[in-house]
């Protein structure tokens, strides 16, 4: 799978999210997801929300997925430090 195929699948699961998906081999992926839906959720719950957007693709076409899941506030903090 190509990252450009995964990005809209994740975007569809959130409202006004920032989603960036990268891959060197189209099997192992890194995803940055910034969404208000992550407010008040622990990292595991955030990852589960992202995985739910991808369904059966995880473990099949998507062999591995590294997720950075941030709230808009956390994203602003990170980007203002850069």
Buried (B, 14 or more C-beta within 10 A) or exposed (E): BEBEEBBEBBBEBBEEBEBEBEBEEBEEBBBBBBBEBBEEBEEEEBBEBBBEBBEEBBEEBBEEBEBBBBBBEBBEEEEEEE
